[in-house]
Amino acid sequence: MNYKVSFNNKNRLFWNALKADVDGYFEKNGIKKTGNWKLYGKTMILIPSMLGLYALLMLVDMHWALTSFLWVLFGLNMTAIGFNIMHDACHGSFSTKGWVNDIFGLTNNFLGGNAFLWKLKHNIIHHTYTNIDGVDDDINNMPFMRECTTQPWKPMHRFQSTYMFVLYGFTSLFMFFTDYIKYFSKRIYTTTLKKMDLSDHIVFWSGKLFFILFYIVVPILLIGWKGWLLGFFISQFTLGLTLAFVFQLAHVVEHAEFDFAGIDPKRIEDEWAIHQVKTTANFASKNKIVTWFVGGLNYQIEHHLFPRISHIHYPAISKIVRDTCAKFDLHYIYFDTTRSAIASHVRFMHSMGQRPLTA
């Protein structure tokens, strides 16, 4: 059953004012909203470097310490591809050409996911119903973690702010396996999937087969199962931990708001754009290294308001978004550093792990 959630979009005063100013910025400067040479330059660095690291690890015998370090770099390289290339492409903001977005969106499958399922889970469900318990699958990590007050409390949640670091490390592998659950159940949490075409089925199974061959079979044949196991664990844990933290820092922190949708239709009193601002946070936007690595996802407010604008432009439009939020008396949630955002997330998860008075 699909839970019904609606927003108060009758007037959309905030969105209309914000969109007009952002559109004006692109028109005035004569630039496209999609990627440019900065994004394509990243692509020319990240994909070849990942393949180069893979070849080095498969073909060159090195000291275990150096090998372990390179597996960490390999995991970070995969993460950067996901943040920068896959994310923009699957949102349709990598290029003005749809077929280019489709091709680079397949890097999702290359990393072990599935572009078709990811677009439904992330682009449609998460971006529409952000932080709405009962619909947003991104905060559906029960029974292991309690991420908002409307989720049931369990005794083990008292320790979640500690053990979550371990769970986060298995994020990518968890997604790899839960794709099968979504595929066969034809559901993502409480939302029914749209029908997959024959090509979608072919891409799904070929992507899963490629992952098994590229990340498991070939390494075992070339470096042995012990070397593979060490490298696979290190790279996947690095990938999962980094992915989880960046996305958690965007929504599961102090000051971010949550809502709840049940069987009865849910009416959100805010317009959709205001809901995005209230449920989303930015961090470390002045840190150019962080911004480069995470593909502008530290500008998460801008991303949620304008998901079809490439992350390359988020620093430029962030002042417009911030000023418009101030005009409408909206709290623009921002953390100066990555460290302060992580600290806020840990504090928030600790508070959610405490036994409620009514439990």
C-alpha positions in Angstrom: 0.0 0.0 0.0 1.3 3.4 -1.0 1.0 6.0 1.8 -0.5 9.2 0.6 1.4 12.4 1.4 0.6 15.9 0.1 2.1 19.3 0.5 0.5 22.8 0.8 1.6 23.9 -2.7 -1.3 26.2 -3.4 0.7 29.5 -3.3 4.3 28.3 -3.3 5.5 31.8 -2.4 9.0 30.7 -1.3 9.6 28.4 -4.2 8.4 30.9 -6.8 10.7 33.6 -5.4 13.7 31.3 -5.1 13.3 29.7 -8.5 13.0 33.1 -10.2 16.3 34.3 -8.6 18.1 31.1 -9.4 16.9 31.0 -13.0 17.9 34.6 -13.3 21.4 33.8 -12.2 21.8 31.2 -15.0 20.2 33.5 -17.6 22.3 36.5 -16.6 25.5 34.6 -16.8 24.6 32.6 -19.9 25.4 29.2 -18.4 23.7 25.8 -18.5 22.4 24.2 -15.3 24.1 20.9 -16.2 27.7 19.9 -15.9 30.7 21.7 -17.4 34.4 21.2 -17.8 34.9 21.0 -14.1 32.6 17.9 -13.8 33.9 16.3 -17.0 37.5 16.9 -15.7 36.6 15.0 -12.5 35.2 12.2 -14.7 38.5 12.0 -16.6 40.4 11.7 -13.3 38.1 9.4 -11.2 37.2 6.6 -13.6 40.8 6.0 -15.0 42.3 6.3 -11.5 39.9 3.6 -10.2 40.7 1.3 -13.1 44.4 2.0 -12.6 44.3 1.2 -8.9 42.4 -2.0 -9.7 45.0 -3.1 -12.3 47.8 -2.3 -9.8 46.2 -4.3 -7.0 45.5 -7.2 -9.3 48.8 -7.4 -11.1 51.6 -6.1 -8.8 52.8 -8.0 -5.7 53.3 -5.5 -2.8 53.7 -5.4 0.9 50.5 -6.0 2.7 50.6 -2.5 4.4 50.9 -0.8 1.0 48.2 -3.0 -0.5 45.8 -2.2 2.4 46.4 1.5 1.9 45.7 1.2 -1.8 42.5 -0.7 -1.1 41.4 2.2 1.1 42.2 4.6 -1.8 40.2 2.3 -4.1 37.2 2.5 -1.8 37.5 6.3 -1.7 37.8 6.4 -5.4 34.6 4.4 -5.8 32.9 6.7 -3.4 34.0 9.8 -5.3 32.6 8.3 -8.5 29.3 7.7 -6.8 29.1 11.2 -5.4 30.3 13.1 -8.5 29.5 11.1 -11.6 26.7 8.7 -10.8 24.8 11.1 -8.6 24.6 13.9 -11.2 24.0 11.5 -14.1 21.1 9.7 -12.3 19.6 13.1 -11.5 19.8 14.1 -15.2 22.2 17.0 -14.4 25.5 15.5 -15.7 24.7 16.5 -19.3 22.0 18.2 -21.4 21.8 14.9 -23.4 19.7 12.2 -21.9 21.7 9.4 -23.4 24.9 10.7 -21.8 23.2 10.8 -18.4 21.9 7.2 -18.9 25.4 6.0 -19.8 27.2 7.6 -16.9 24.2 6.7 -14.6 25.3 3.1 -15.1 28.3 3.7 -12.9 25.7 3.0 -10.2 25.5 -0.6 -11.5 29.3 -0.6 -11.8 29.5 0.1 -8.0 27.1 -2.7 -7.1 23.8 -0.8 -7.2 21.1 -0.4 -9.8 20.3 2.9 -11.5 16.6 2.0 -12.1 15.9 1.2 -8.4 18.2 4.0 -7.2 16.3 6.6 -9.2 13.0 5.5 -7.7 14.3 5.2 -4.2 16.4 8.4 -4.2 15.1 10.8 -6.9 11.4 10.2 -6.4 10.8 8.9 -2.9 13.6 10.5 -0.9 13.6 13.8 -2.7 9.8 14.1 -2.5 9.2 12.8 1.0 12.4 13.7 2.8 12.5 12.7 6.5 8.9 11.5 6.4 8.8 8.3 8.5 6.8 5.6 6.8 7.7 6.7 3.2 11.4 7.9 3.1 13.4 4.7 2.8 16.6 6.5 3.7 15.5 6.7 7.3 14.2 3.2 7.3 17.0 1.4 9.1 14.9 -0.4 11.8 15.2 -2.4 13.8 19.0 -1.7 14.0 18.7 2.1 14.2 16.1 4.5 15.4 16.4 7.8 13.5 13.3 9.7 14.6 10.8 9.9 17.5 8.0 8.1 15.6 10.0 4.9 15.2 9.7 2.3 17.9 12.4 2.2 20.5 14.4 -1.0 21.3 16.9 -1.6 24.1 19.8 -2.0 21.7 19.2 1.5 20.4 20.9 2.8 23.6 24.2 1.8 22.0 23.4 2.9 18.4 25.6 6.0 18.5 28.5 3.6 18.9 27.7 0.6 16.8 26.3 2.6 13.9 29.9 3.2 12.7 30.2 -0.5 12.1 26.8 -0.8 10.4 27.6 2.2 8.1 30.6 0.3 6.8 28.4 -2.3 5.4 26.1 0.2 3.6 27.1 -0.6 0.1 26.9 -4.4 0.6 23.5 -4.0 2.3 22.3 -2.0 -0.8 23.6 -4.7 -3.1 21.6 -7.4 -1.4 18.4 -5.4 -0.7 18.2 -4.6 -4.4 17.1 -8.2 -4.8 14.4 -7.7 -2.2 13.1 -4.6 -4.0 13.3 -6.3 -7.4 11.3 -9.4 -6.4 8.9 -7.7 -4.0 8.4 -4.8 -6.5 8.4 -2.5 -3.6 10.7 0.1 -2.0 9.6 0.3 1.7 5.9 1.3 1.4 6.0 2.4 -2.3 5.1 0.1 -5.2 7.6 0.1 -8.0 6.6 1.1 -11.5 6.8 -1.7 -14.1 10.3 -2.5 -15.4 10.9 -2.8 -19.1 12.8 -5.8 -20.6 15.9 -3.6 -20.9 15.6 -2.7 -17.1 15.6 -6.4 -16.2 18.6 -7.1 -18.5 20.6 -4.1 -17.0 19.7 -5.3 -13.5 21.0 -8.8 -13.9 24.0 -7.9 -16.0 25.0 -5.3 -13.4 24.8 -7.8 -10.6 26.8 -10.3 -12.6 29.4 -7.8 -13.5 29.8 -6.9 -9.8 30.4 -10.5 -8.9 32.9 -11.0 -11.7 34.8 -7.7 -11.3 34.9 -7.5 -7.5 34.9 -11.2 -6.5 35.8 -13.8 -9.2 38.6 -12.0 -11.0 40.4 -10.9 -7.7 40.2 -14.4 -6.3 41.7 -15.8 -9.5 44.5 -13.2 -9.6 45.4 -12.6 -6.0 43.9 -15.6 -4.1 40.9 -15.7 -1.8 42.8 -14.3 1.2 44.1 -11.3 -0.7 40.6 -10.8 -2.2 38.9 -11.1 1.2 41.1 -8.4 2.8 40.8 -6.1 -0.2 37.1 -6.6 -0.6 36.4 -5.9 3.0 38.6 -2.8 3.2 37.3 -1.2 0.0 33.7 -2.0 0.6 33.9 -0.8 4.3 35.5 2.4 3.2 32.9 2.9 0.5 30.0 2.1 2.8 31.2 4.2 5.7 31.9 7.3 3.6 28.6 7.0 1.7 26.5 6.6 4.9 28.1 9.5 6.7 27.7 12.0 3.9 24.0 11.2 3.4 23.3 11.0 7.2 24.9 14.4 7.7 22.4 15.8 5.2 19.3 14.9 7.2 19.8 13.0 10.4 21.3 15.8 12.5 20.2 18.2 15.1 17.7 20.9 14.0 16.5 18.8 11.0 12.8 18.2 11.2 10.9 14.9 10.7 7.3 13.9 10.0 5.3 10.8 10.0 2.9 9.2 7.4 0.6 6.4 8.3 -2.3 4.6 6.6 -4.5 7.8 6.6 -3.6 10.5 4.0 -1.0 12.9 5.4 -1.1 16.6 4.7 2.1 18.6 5.2 1.2 22.2 5.9 4.4 23.6 4.4 4.9 23.8 0.6 7.3 21.2 -0.7 10.3 23.5 -1.0 10.0 24.7 2.6 9.8 21.1 3.7 13.1 20.5 2.0 14.8 23.3 3.8 13.4 22.2 7.2 14.6 18.6 6.8 18.0 19.2 5.2 21.4 20.5 6.4 24.7 21.7 4.8 28.2 21.3 6.1 31.7 22.4 5.4 30.8 24.4 2.3 33.9 26.6 2.6 36.1 23.5 2.4 37.0 23.1 -1.3 38.5 19.7 -0.8 35.4 18.3 0.8 33.2 19.9 -1.8 35.3 18.4 -4.6 35.3 14.9 -3.1 31.6 14.6 -2.1 30.4 16.1 -5.3 28.8 19.2 -3.7 26.6 17.0 -1.5 27.7 19.2 1.4 25.4 21.7 -0.3 22.5 19.4 0.4 19.9 22.1 0.8 20.7 23.4 -2.7 20.7 19.9 -4.0 17.3 19.0 -2.6 15.7 22.2 -3.9 17.4 21.9 -7.4 18.3 18.2 -7.9 18.5 18.7 -11.7 21.1 21.4 -11.4 24.7 20.0 -11.4 26.5 20.1 -8.1 29.2 22.2 -9.9 26.9 25.2 -9.5 25.8 24.8 -5.9 28.5 27.1 -4.4 27.3 29.9 -6.7 23.6 29.6 -6.0 24.0 28.9 -2.3 24.0 32.6 -1.4 20.7 33.0 -3.3 19.2 30.2 -1.4 20.5 31.4 1.9 19.2 35.0 1.3 15.8 33.8 0.2 15.5 31.6 3.3 16.3 34.6 5.4 13.6 36.7 3.7 11.1 34.0 4.5 12.4 33.5 8.1 13.5 29.9 7.4 16.3 28.3 9.3 19.1 27.4 6.9 20.8 24.5 8.8 24.5 24.7 8.4 27.6 23.2 10.1 30.9 25.0 9.6 33.0 21.8 9.4 32.6 18.1 8.6 33.7 17.3 12.2 30.9 19.5 13.7 28.3 17.9 11.4 29.5 14.4 12.5 29.4 15.5 16.1 25.8 16.7 15.6 24.8 13.4 14.0 26.3 11.4 16.8 24.5 13.5 19.4 21.3 13.2 17.6 21.6 9.4 17.3 22.5 9.2 20.9 19.3 11.1 21.8 17.2 8.8 19.6 18.7 5.9 21.4 17.5 6.9 24.8 14.4 5.2 26.1 11.3 7.4 25.5 9.3 8.2 28.6 6.3 6.4 27.0 8.2 3.3 26.1 
